[in-house]
């Protein structure tokens, strides 16, 4: 099992991201050169690709097994203390666990990837995703539509679904994340140009203090 996970940052730098099962994970995170160098402090600290119960598919089974794991909570606490945005790539089946972790650290900023991959869970599980909208520091990416819809480039067939998510999180807590920018215009038809501009870039700039 690896002790670290590599990824490219927005600036093109590569850092070693500690896995929760590494006993020194919080010290590795705190001592990261990128933490010292950048004021934006955006890292995918607790990014998991697990949707086991919904699909039996495991993309990264060694990263974590539960958001209740001591190592996960320790990393989350350290990330919160360092004012790091926590980005979660989860399926609906992990939403309830994630919500419990978020509530354990009030004030932490969380960004959920790809509409929480709705096709990898059940309707009941996605209700837990929508419940996360009640937490004021949780943001949702309007992205990954191509993961479950095929009518590119705008994926109009997904509008009944995205309308519900957009309504739950609101234009102040949505971030466009993939596909063409016109996706936002199509899926937020009827919203003001100011609200659409927030989703296209204003919100992420605010989150990152950029």
Secondary structure, DSSP 4 states (H G I P E B T S, - for coil): --SEEEEE-TTS-EEEEEPTTSTTHHHHHHT-HHHHH-SS-EEBTT---EEHHHHSEES-TTT-S-TTSHHHHHHHHHHHHTTPEEEE---GGGHHHHHHHHHHTTT--EEESGGG-GGGS-HHHHHHHHHGGGSTTEEEEE--GGGT--STTTTGGGHHHHHHHHHHH-GGGEEE-SS-THHHHHHTTTS-HHHHHIIIIIHHHHHTT-
